[in-house]
Amino acid sequence: MAPPATGSPDGQLGLDLLDPDFGATALHRVTPARLDTWDACPRRYRMLHVDRPAPARGGAFAHTTLGAVVHLALRSLASLPAHRRTPAQAAALVGKHWNGEGFRDDAQAARYRDRAADWLAAAAEGPAGTAEPVAVERWVSAPVGSLLVEGRIDRLDAGPDGGLRVVDFKTGRRVPTDTDARDSRQLALYAVAAGEVFHRRCRQVELHHVPTGTVAVWEHDDSSLAGHVSAAEATAVRAADAVAALAAGAGPDEAFPPRTGEQCGTCPVRRHCADGRAAVPEPRPWDLLVP
């Protein structure tokens, strides 16, 4: 029998408490993305992961559409036999997965489709095309401290020491640095979870910026991973406490106060949040594309 979910009618909070009767300890079930949502704005967290039915989301942004297309193309590239991972094949995969949502017009969409094809052609000659992955788009679920960490890892590659390294692909305007790789809670939690799932050492994490081919790398040690886990545990407790407070009768904004800032511009539930709309103007759907 499956453990009962709490806090949400459909059990999809990502912060459910697993009943101790089903294991040695109670675990907060989390995904790194939902922890990041809490940190960005507790009100957004409530609207997306607690309220049922969830409020309608806003329209698509071109930069997120482009990122999704590139990820799909990279996944398809990795599934090809090594001799077929050519630049031409990689470029063609962009067209196979293309989606024009959020672009200003057909001409702009076509320009970015061609740019993405060039990115994939270059990627085919780098690690994404030449190295054999251990796993691609792999869902992991593993106990990490007081957490049950779940999520989908873009790619796992073999490390030089027989261990694993976590790879995350980026397509945004900002080129990631080694410091970004070091500070990424998502990558750190995935490294610990992947080590548990595959029973292999996993300390190295990488951010691959597909438009520029830049690879940001960090090698964690036990202490740095433990720091990320501890911070994630604290966030999970705060979110779970808010869910419990709401269930006990607290007001929505008391339990889940808004946190306004630059992130409000692209918030998917912006239309339902007067504070967010007042904080920053909403960019046009194509404004955040790579220049």
Buried (B, 14 or more C-beta within 10 A) or exposed (E): EEBEBBBBEEBBBBBBBBEEEEEEEBBBBBBBEBBBBBBBBBBBBBBBBBBEEBEEBBEBBBBBBBBBBBBBBBBBBBEBEEEEBBBEBBBBBBEEBBBBBBBEEEEBBEEBBEBBBBBBBBBBBEBBBEBEBBBBBBEBEBBBBBBBBBBEBBBBBBBEEEBBBBBBBBBBEEBBBBEBBBEBBBBBBBBBBBBBBBEBBBBBBBBBBBBEBEBBBBEBEEEBBBEBBEBBBEBBEBBBEBBBBBEEEEEBEEBBBBBBEEBBBBBBBBBBBEBBBEBBEBEEBBEBBBE
